Amino acid sequence: MNRYLYDGTADGLLSSIAWILEEEPDPEKVTLAKRMDTLFEEGFTIGTDATLAESLFFRLKQHAPDAAHTLYSFMLAEKEGMETSLLHYVSLAFKHGDKVKGYLTHPAVRDIVNVAQKAGRELHRMKGLLRFEKLQDGAYLAKMEPDYNIIHPLADHFSRRLRAQHWFLYDVKRRMAARWNNGTLQFGTIEQFTTPALSEDEKKVQALWQAFFKTIAIPDRKNPRLQKSNMPMKYWKYLVEKQGE
Amino acid sequence: MDTLAKLQILSGAARYDASCASSGSKREGPSSGTGNTSSSGICHSWADDGRCISLLKILLSNDCIYDCAYCVNRSTNPVERASFTAREVIDLTLDFYRRNYIEGLFLSSAVMQSPDQTMERMVRVAEALRTEEQFGGYIHMKIIPGCSSDLVRKAGLYADRISVNIELPSQASLQRLAPQKHKHAILEPMALIGREIATSLVERKASCRAPRFAPAGQSTQMIIGASPENDFQILRLSQGLYKKMNLKRVYYSAYVPVIADNRLPVLAAPPLLREHRLYQADWLLRFYGFSAEEILSDDAPHLDESFDPKTAWALRHPEFFPVEINGADYATLLRVPGIGVLSAKRIVAARRFSRITPDGLKKIGVVIKRAKYFITCSGRSFEKPDQPPALIRQRLLLGESSEAPMSILPKQLVLPGLIA
């Protein structure tokens, strides 16, 4: 059984998968792991090739769009230690097409689909739970601390939705930011973040939302457990309506 | 009165409307404006009662000329009255939308001077949002029964979803509790909306520039437990609404006593379990291929409190079981208690690759706690075969005794397709 290693980057992962699919007669029999550079590490290291990585994703998208979407969501999760599963999943996706996502009795498919689903779920959740604050200069800023690295697809969503606004997304844990202004979307990292001043009417609008949030609940049906299961407390930190609770 | 005080009164008055969906519509929105809609819908928060908040749900006014017994806004109830100006509603909607608090606006109203006058003011808000403000987000508008059909048509052109509340499940109850409302004034606009939606769909097939009419369809709501109708009557009514009027959703709202009235029952608490069972039965009608007559009958017109309606059906029909996981078609799998739309789809998809073993069934995420009494896997039973229904009934009750009957409520029903 052959063992392969890659450099730990996303491009490295995808390009080594592309390489193995090309060179190995039975990719489901080999393993792939991140290179640790320890003394007794065994395995053949595959070099990183960004164009190869890109072309793999492109071919998969043509062949099995759903499976490519799963791969994309899986990559958002930045999970380590599942490289072999991913290799087997991609190999199966080329073999079976989009039907592969139903092959949940296969351990590799199940692992990849589960992780992808969790990342996809958080992305969907954040589309609702993200909160923008209006700044003094008229731009809007939303801070978040998601479990998965979802800033790219999230920014895409808001670039279609809040087109006429100038806004920023900021992933506090990863120090990553997205900026939308005049029809262009940019990404970058921020080393030193200082919270800018809020616009004058911001606190007033927040108070309106807090008041609405309180009165819209039916007192006779109070159900904090259901509220928490739908909206886990880890997201409350940036929710305007949950401040001061 | 300032906007904050009005918002408190007019959202408090709107909270008894159960509808909160923001799904079913896919709108790109004008390029220079704000907002689009997502076909799966997005929840933005969850209130202290656990219900999702996706729309700014408010009344335009709670100043009502009607005197419906069950309603907090009835004219003889001494509550504080308020009305929004169109500008106030528009600013609230946009301020909230730009901060991603909401998916859009849910606008209803008490009947101010007349149905026409009220509906016209509501339509004007939606019109201004769409045309002056270029708002592309979701709009759900209530139709005031008795307003002109021109206003209904206009509402459907601006809104994603429109709805007429049926309020009570029968003409007799309507007459007793809401004497100013009439069955025909409710059903007529519903039928009109159904026709307009159908026409618009045909026209849009011919030309994508044809106007959309309520692309997210129409829904309705009825109050449960304020009047004497049984579950069978209610379910048959819903079935008729889905089949004949093409409704997207019927909402059930457990009656919450807001004011004492000798025409109303005295309840210790809102009938939440009954509401929950009705929603489960409603799901069986829409996604599981059941008919109201299979779920209930004139002899047994009430939904079982201890079992969900599908389990109750299965216990009455031992001849249908066991169902073979590796052979049964999708529709048959859906009839197994504990196997939902997602599980049935997973079973069908996984069977393409290999036979499913009992272990594999668990691995693909099918919960067999209830299903195990009703299925076989390649001929093998999970439980001793041919147990009498009475015994299964008892074991199911014991198996579920770890949760009190009310603790099943927190599981909010999710639309299939929402989470793939």
Interface residues (C-beta under 8 A of the other chain):
Chain A: H96 K99 K101 G102 Y103 L104 T105 H106 R110 Q117 G120 R121 H124 K127 G128 L129 L130 R131 F132 E133 K134 Y140 A142 F158 R160 R161 L162 R163 A164 Q165 V205 A207 L208 W209 A211 F212 F213 K214 T215 I216 A217 I218 P219 D220 R221 K222 N223 P224 R225 L226 Q227 S229 N230 M231 L239 V240 E241
Chain B: T3 L4 L7 Q8 S11 G12 A14 R15 Y16 E28 G29 S31 S32 G33 T34 G35 N36 S38 S40 I42 C43 H44 S45 W46 A47 D48 D49 G50 R51 C52 I53 S54 L56 K57 L92 D95 F96 R98 R99 N100 Y101 E103 A254 V256 A269 P270 L272 R346 V348 A349 A350 R352 F353 S354 I356 T357 G360 K363 I364 G365 L409 P410 Q412 I419 A420
